[in-house]
Amino acid sequence: MKKIGFLSFGHWADEGSVVKSAEQAYLESVDLAVEAERIGLDGAYYRVHHFAQQIGSPFPLLSAIGAKTKTIEIGTGLIDMRYENPYMMAENAGLTDILTKNRVQLGVGRGSPEQVLDGWKYFGYNYTEEEIKEVTRERTLEFLELLDGTPFAEPNPQPMFPQGSGKLRIEPYSASLRERIWWGAGSVETAVWAAKHGMNLQSSTLVNYETNEPFHIQQRNQLIAFKEAWKQAGHDFEPRTMVTRSIMPITTDLDRQIFGYGKTNDDQVGYLAYHDNPTIFGKNYIGEPEQLVKELQEDEAIKEADTLLLTIPNTLGVDYNIHLLETIRKEIAPDLGWK
């Protein structure tokens, strides 16, 4: 059985969007999670971007969702580690996981090009684009060590409050959170790196163009390489793997008005800023449910992963997005053997 959730970027815009402001975007992000839980979805995930009119500060949002839901996984896909202080992040993540009763699924990674040049410099990190690649991995590994809970900080001999002897750790500490960290991999190499360091795998609709094969085959290869590397690493818990897809079922006149008459597009190859190597973008699945079932049955990466995230057009509002998600859950997922 496969877990199914949604991924929202939390966009807002003055024109061409039902969601007009940051306030509306964040409040509706909570409402989306509440409604997704009601219709039986497993996860509510949010993309994080800075200097953009979309979600940029995830931990307050995840905590707010936790306060209004009971069972749904609450995650990120992903947090850009170029901007993060591992120590402050460990505090925020630990507290959020406690408040949400251990439902946080935290996706982290290098992220994609942002809205401003070297945006991390405004957050206090003076690195070049080339340097930040390694710094991102170093910060991630430091973050993982902090989540392990091993005491490391020398105690003050004259502390403000009474305390026991020995070194201290970041508080609050959530014991199981370390097993719910995901790495956003864009290549086989980064997938293997994630496995070696005991992180679950998130693979989006954009990966490095490493072979001449279709996107879903390249992504499947990435997931298989991850699982093999995990076995070799000998970690003491089972990993999870996740892929993201844009699936737009056409069942109403409004669906046809927004998405056309249901022509699934093709994979696209292109370049991102600061990337020397080409990347391949997965196609959008658009059509009537029966057609989509046939097309999705041929997606090898979806078969290989245990979790599927559905990228949603949040700018169309809560009601419309729940309509899309419920259609997928009721009319597509069962025919594919999904939960």
C-alpha positions in Angstrom: 0.0 0.0 0.0 1.3 3.4 -0.9 1.1 6.6 1.2 -0.4 9.6 -0.7 -0.1 13.2 0.2 0.0 16.6 -1.4 2.8 19.1 -1.9 1.9 22.9 -1.9 4.2 25.8 -2.7 1.8 28.2 -1.0 1.8 30.8 -3.7 -0.1 34.0 -3.5 -0.4 36.8 -6.2 -2.5 39.9 -6.8 -3.6 38.8 -10.3 -4.5 35.4 -11.7 -4.9 33.8 -8.3 -7.7 33.1 -5.8 -5.0 33.4 -3.1 -4.1 37.1 -2.8 -1.9 37.6 0.3 0.6 35.9 2.6 -2.0 35.8 5.3 -4.5 33.9 3.0 -1.8 31.6 1.7 -0.6 30.5 5.2 -4.1 30.2 6.6 -5.3 28.2 3.6 -2.3 25.9 3.9 -3.6 24.9 7.3 -7.1 24.5 5.9 -5.8 22.3 3.1 -4.2 19.9 5.6 -7.3 19.7 7.7 -9.4 18.9 4.6 -6.8 16.5 3.2 -6.9 14.5 6.5 -10.7 14.5 6.3 -10.8 12.8 2.9 -8.2 10.3 3.9 -4.9 11.5 2.6 -1.7 10.6 4.4 0.5 13.7 4.2 0.5 17.5 3.9 3.8 18.7 2.6 5.1 22.2 1.8 7.9 23.6 -0.3 10.0 26.3 1.2 11.4 29.3 -0.9 12.8 32.6 0.3 12.3 36.1 -1.1 9.2 34.8 -2.9 5.5 35.2 -2.5 5.1 31.7 -1.2 5.9 29.7 1.9 9.2 30.6 3.5 9.0 29.9 7.2 7.8 26.3 7.7 8.0 25.5 11.4 5.2 27.8 12.6 3.1 26.5 9.8 3.7 22.8 10.6 2.9 23.5 14.3 -0.3 25.3 13.4 -1.3 22.3 11.2 -0.5 19.9 14.1 -2.8 21.8 16.4 -5.8 21.3 14.0 -5.2 17.7 12.8 -4.6 14.4 14.4 -3.2 11.8 12.0 -1.8 13.3 8.8 1.9 13.5 8.3 3.2 17.1 8.2 6.3 17.7 6.1 8.5 19.8 3.9 9.7 19.1 0.5 12.1 20.7 1.0 13.9 23.1 3.4 16.9 24.8 1.7 19.9 24.2 3.9 21.8 27.0 2.3 19.8 29.3 4.5 19.7 27.3 7.8 21.6 27.4 11.1 21.7 23.7 12.1 21.4 24.5 15.8 18.4 26.8 15.6 16.9 24.4 13.1 17.3 21.5 15.5 15.6 23.4 18.3 12.7 24.4 16.0 12.4 20.9 14.5 12.4 19.2 17.9 9.7 21.5 19.3 7.6 21.2 16.2 7.8 17.4 16.3 6.7 17.4 20.0 3.8 19.7 19.4 2.6 17.7 16.4 3.0 14.4 18.4 5.8 13.0 16.2 4.2 13.6 12.8 6.9 15.7 11.2 8.5 14.4 8.0 11.3 16.9 7.3 12.7 17.1 3.8 16.0 19.0 3.5 18.4 19.7 0.7 20.3 22.2 -1.4 17.2 23.6 -3.1 16.8 25.2 -6.4 17.7 28.7 -7.7 16.0 31.4 -5.5 14.5 34.8 -6.4 17.7 36.8 -5.5 21.4 36.3 -6.1 23.2 34.5 -3.3 20.2 35.0 -1.0 21.9 33.1 1.9 24.2 36.1 2.3 21.3 38.1 3.6 20.9 35.4 6.2 24.4 35.8 7.4 26.4 33.3 5.3 29.1 34.7 3.1 29.7 31.9 0.6 30.0 31.8 -3.1 27.6 29.6 -5.1 30.3 27.0 -5.6 31.3 27.0 -1.9 27.7 26.6 -0.7 27.3 23.2 -2.3 29.7 21.6 0.2 28.5 23.9 3.0 25.0 22.6 2.5 26.0 19.0 3.0 28.1 19.9 6.0 25.2 21.7 7.6 22.9 18.8 7.0 25.3 16.3 8.6 25.7 18.7 11.6 21.9 18.9 11.9 21.6 15.1 11.9 24.2 14.9 14.6 22.2 17.3 16.7 19.1 15.3 16.2 20.9 12.2 17.5 20.8 13.9 20.9 24.4 13.3 22.0 25.4 15.9 24.6 28.2 18.1 23.2 28.1 21.6 24.8 30.3 22.4 27.8 28.2 23.4 30.8 28.5 26.8 32.5 30.1 26.3 36.0 27.7 29.1 37.3 24.5 28.5 35.3 21.3 30.5 35.6 19.3 27.4 36.6 20.3 24.2 38.5 21.5 21.3 36.2 23.2 18.0 36.4 26.8 17.4 35.6 28.1 16.7 32.1 27.7 18.2 28.6 24.4 19.4 27.3 22.4 18.8 24.1 20.0 20.9 22.1 16.5 21.0 23.7 13.8 20.0 23.3 14.8 16.6 22.1 12.5 14.4 20.0 13.9 10.8 20.0 12.4 9.5 16.8 12.7 12.6 14.6 16.2 11.6 13.3 14.5 8.7 11.4 12.1 11.1 9.7 14.6 13.3 7.9 14.5 13.2 4.1 17.1 14.3 1.6 16.0 15.9 -1.7 18.1 14.1 -4.3 18.5 15.2 -7.9 20.9 12.5 -9.0 22.0 8.9 -8.4 25.1 10.2 -6.6 23.1 12.4 -4.1 20.6 9.5 -3.6 23.5 7.2 -2.6 25.0 9.9 -0.4 21.6 10.3 1.4 21.4 6.5 2.0 24.9 6.4 3.4 24.0 9.0 6.0 20.7 7.5 7.0 18.2 9.9 5.4 15.0 8.9 3.6 14.8 9.9 -0.1 12.7 12.6 -1.7 12.8 12.7 -5.5 10.8 15.4 -7.3 9.7 16.0 -10.9 13.1 17.4 -11.7 16.4 15.4 -11.7 19.7 15.5 -13.5 19.6 14.2 -17.0 22.0 11.3 -16.6 20.9 8.9 -19.3 18.8 9.1 -22.5 16.0 7.3 -20.8 12.6 8.7 -20.0 12.3 10.7 -16.7 10.4 8.0 -14.8 13.1 5.4 -15.7 15.9 7.7 -14.6 14.1 8.4 -11.4 13.4 4.7 -10.8 17.2 4.0 -11.2 17.8 6.7 -8.6 15.5 5.0 -6.1 17.0 1.6 -6.7 20.5 2.9 -6.2 19.4 4.5 -2.9 17.9 1.2 -1.6 21.1 -0.7 -2.5 23.3 1.8 -0.8 21.0 1.7 2.3 21.4 -2.1 2.5 25.2 -1.7 2.3 25.2 1.0 5.0 23.4 -1.3 7.5 21.2 1.3 9.2 18.8 0.0 11.9 15.6 1.3 10.5 13.7 0.9 7.2 13.9 3.8 4.8 11.2 5.5 2.8 11.2 6.8 -0.7 9.0 9.5 -2.2 8.3 10.8 -5.7 6.2 13.8 -6.7 3.8 14.1 -9.6 1.4 16.6 -11.1 -1.8 14.7 -11.7 -4.9 16.7 -12.9 -8.0 14.5 -13.4 -10.7 16.0 -15.7 -14.2 15.2 -14.4 -16.1 18.5 -14.6 -16.5 21.4 -17.0 -14.4 23.6 -14.7 -11.6 21.1 -14.9 -11.7 21.3 -18.7 -11.8 25.1 -18.6 -8.7 25.2 -16.4 -6.6 22.3 -17.8 -7.9 21.9 -21.3 -9.2 18.6 -22.7 -6.7 16.4 -21.1 -3.5 16.0 -23.0 -0.6 14.8 -20.9 2.6 16.6 -21.9 6.0 15.1 -22.4 9.2 15.1 -20.4 11.3 18.2 -20.9 15.1 18.7 -20.8 16.6 22.0 -19.9 19.1 23.9 -17.7 18.7 25.6 -14.3 20.7 28.6 -13.3 24.2 27.8 -12.0 23.9 24.2 -13.3 26.4 23.0 -16.0 24.5 19.8 -16.6 21.1 19.4 -18.1 18.0 18.4 -16.0 14.9 16.5 -17.0 11.4 17.6 -15.9 8.7 15.0 -15.5 5.5 15.4 -17.4 2.2 16.5 -16.1 -0.6 13.9 -16.1 -3.8 15.4 -17.4 -6.9 13.6 -18.4 -10.0 11.6 -17.5 -9.5 9.2 -14.6 -9.6 6.1 -16.8 -6.9 7.5 -19.1 -4.7 8.5 -16.1 -4.9 5.1 -14.6 -3.5 3.6 -17.8 -0.7 6.2 -18.0 0.3 6.0 -14.3 0.4 2.2 -14.5 3.5 2.6 -16.7 5.3 5.0 -14.4 8.2 2.9 -13.0 9.3 5.4 -10.4 5.8 5.6 -8.8 5.9 1.8 -8.6 9.3 1.8 -6.9 8.4 4.5 -4.3 6.3 3.9 -1.2 5.1 7.5 -1.0 3.5 9.7 -3.7 3.1 13.5 -3.3 0.6 15.2 -5.6 1.7 18.7 -6.5 -1.4 21.0 -6.2 -2.2 24.4 -7.8 -2.9 26.1 -4.4 -3.6 29.4 -6.1 -7.0 27.9 -7.1 -8.2 27.8 -3.5 -8.9 25.1 -1.0 -12.2 23.8 -2.3 -10.9 23.2 -5.8 -7.8 21.5 -4.6 -9.7 19.2 -2.3 -11.9 18.4 -5.3 -8.8 17.3 -7.3 -7.3 15.4 -4.4 -10.6 13.6 -3.6 -11.0 12.6 -7.3 -7.6 11.1 -7.3 -8.2 9.2 -4.0 -11.5 7.8 -5.1 -11.3 7.4 -8.9 -7.6 6.7 -9.6 -5.8 5.4 -6.5 -7.9 2.2 -5.9 -7.5 1.1 -9.6 -3.7 1.3 -9.1 -3.7 -0.6 -5.9 -2.9 2.4 -3.8 -4.3 3.2 -0.4 
